Amino acid sequence: MNTTLLPTDIVGATFWLLSMALIGASIFFLLERNRVDGRWHTTMTLLGVTMLISAIFYYYVQGMWVDTGKAPIVLRYLDWILTHSMQVVLFYVILTAVTKVSSALFWRLLIGTLVMVIGEFLGTAGYMSATLGFIIGIVGWLYILGELYMGEASRCNIESGNEATHMAFNGLRLILTIGWAIYPLGYFINNLGGGVDVNSLNIIYNLTDFLNKIIFGFVVYRAAMNDTQARLDEINK
């Protein structure tokens, strides 16, 4: 196999592009942490760490792809079990900065995410039937959405009365609704729908991560900057 990335290698190029973009996003969010109001510091740190973990994963898989010409979909669950958990927990972190939230919400969001990712992993890896893995994954995802649209998380967002929190919460919730739909859809096509070209699925997952991770992060950053500016304006009145 070639040990360098070829100009015609679209799959390898998307792996490389994502690894570089995620490293850049991680550095940016960690550096910008000190420019936002203190109550957003934990959020920005969590964002930076999430991007860094995903960047390391993409860099590793890009190297594997160049060396072997293979990038098994099942490897993605190593990234997803960590980064998806942190992204969903971010809703809790954002809300606790501006309003009172029960600790039970943290565990419900985390457990829902783990159910989604682990269920799909077990089905993809062959540890359980692909159908059962799909059902468990869907249940976990819908549980998260139910919490964000109709549960305690949604109520706390509404009651917080903070415009920046509303902006971040609603934007991230939309990404989890639309962007994350690719995960059960990709699982279904790959494991239950007769299969799909793994290279094509890798490209789709890679490009989707621009929305699901990088745009996700910048939605939070924009809200944090807006809130910081609003507080400064209030102080300077």
N, C-alpha and C positions, 0 to 999 in steps of 0.2 A: 504493500500500500504506500501511497504518497505520504510524506511526513510534513508537507506544507500545504497550506490552504490554496486551492486552485481558483482562478478567477471565475470559472464556470460552476463552482460548487456553491449552489444557492443555500443548501441546508447548512453547510459549514459557515457560510457568510452570516446567516441569521444567528447562529450560535455565537459567533465572534461579536457581532453587532450588539446583541443583548448583553453579553458579558461586559463589554466596554461601557455601554449605556448605564448598566446597573452599578458599576463601579463609580462612574461619574455621579450618578444620582445619590449614591451612598455618601460620597465625600461632600457633595453639595448640602444634603440635609443635615449632616453632622456639623458642618461649618456654620450653617445658617441657624443652628439651634440657639446660639447666643444673641441672635438679632430679634427673636420673637419674645413675647411676654413669657414670664416664668412658668405660667401654668401650661404652656405648650412644650416645655422642655422635654418632658418624658415622652410625649408623642413624637417629637422630632427625633429623639434618640432611638426609639423603637422603629421608626421608619428607616433610619440609616442602617440599623442592624439588619432589618429585613432585606433591604436592597443588597447589603454586603453578602449575606448568606446566599441569596439567589445568584449574585455575580460569581461567587466561587463555584457554585454548581454549574453554571453555564460555561465557565472557563474549563472546568474539568471535563464536561461532556463534549465540548468543542475539541479538546485534545484527543479524547477517545474516538470521536468521529474522524478526525484527520488520520489517526493511527490505524483504525480498524475498518472504517467505512460503516460503522454501526452506532446507533444511539437508541437503545431500547426504550420504549415509552415507560416501562415499569420503573426506570431509574428516576423519573420525574417525581415520584412519590417521596423520595428522599428530600427534595426541595419543598414540595407542597405540604408535607406534614409539619414542617417548621414555619415556613413563610405564611401559609394560609392561616395557621393558628394565630400568628402574631398580627396579621392584618385584621382578623375578626375581633381579636381582643382589643384592637385599637379603638373600636367603637366604645368600649367600656372606659378606656383611658381618657378619651375625649370628653365623655360625659362626666366623669368624676372630677374633671377640672372646673366644671361650672355648676354642678348640681349634686345633690345627694343620690347615690345609686347603691343598691344592695350588692354585697359581694357575691350573692347567688347568681347575679346576672353574668359576672365574669365566668363562673363555672359552667353555666348553661351555654354560653357562646363557645367556650373552649371545647366542651364535650360534643356539642353539635358539629363543630369543625372536624374533630378527631373521628367522629362517626362517619362523616362524609368521606374523608380522605382514606381512612383505614379500610372502610367497606369497599371502596373502589380498588384499592391496592390488592386486597385479598382476592377479589374477583379477577383482576388483571393478571396477577401472579399465579393463579390457578389453585389457591388454597381453599377456595369455595367456588360454587357455580357462578358463572359470569352474570347470570340473571339475578341471583341473590345479592351479589356485590353491587349491581346497578341499583337495585331497590334500596339497599342500605344507604348508598351514596346519595340518592335522590331524597330520601327521608332526612338525612343530615342537612342537606342544602336547604330544603324547604323549611326545616325547623329554624335554621338561622334566619331565613327571610321572614318567617312568621314572627320571630322575636323583634326583628328590625322594623317591621311594618305594623304589627298589632300588639306586641308585647311590652314589657317594662322598658326596653331600650327606646322604643318609639315614644312612649309616654314621657320619659325623662327628657328626651330631645325637645318635645313640644313645651314641656313645663320649664325648661331651662331659661327660656326667654332671651337666649344669646344668639344673635344673628349669625355670627361666625360659626358657632357650633351647628346651627341649622344647615348652613352652607356645606360644611364638611360632612355632616351625618347624611344629609340627603344625597350629596354627590357620591359618596362612597357606597351608600345603599343601592344606588342606581347601577354602579359598576358591579356590585355583587349580584345584582339581578340579571343584567344583560351580559356583562363580560364573563362572569363565571358560568353562564349557561353552556359555554364551550366545553367544560369539563364533563358533565354527564352526556352531552351530545357526542363528544369525541370518544368517550368510553363506549357508548352504545354502538357507534359506527364501527369501532375497532374490534369490539368483543362480541357483539350481538347482531350487527348489521351486515355480516358477510365479509368484514375486514376492509381495510383501506391501506393504501400505500403508506408505509411507516414514514417515509421521507416527507411526503406531503403533510401528514399529520404533525410531524415535528415542525415544519415551517409554519403551519397554522398556529400551533401552541406558542412558538417563539414570537410571532408577530402579535398574537393576542396579549402576551405579557407586557407589551408596551402600554396597553390600556390597564390591564389588571394589576400591574405593579408600579410602573413609572408614572403614568397619568394619575393613578390612585394616590401616589405620594404627593404630586404637585397640587392636587385638589386640597389636601390637608395643609400644605405649605401656604397656599393662597389664603385659606381661611385663617390660618395663624397670623399671617401678615396683616390681614384686614382687622382682626381683633386687636392686634398690637397697636395699629394706627388709631383705632377707635378709642382705646384706653389712653393713648398719648393726647389725643384731641380733647378728651374729657378732662384730663389733668391740666391742660393748658388753657382751659376756658377761664 
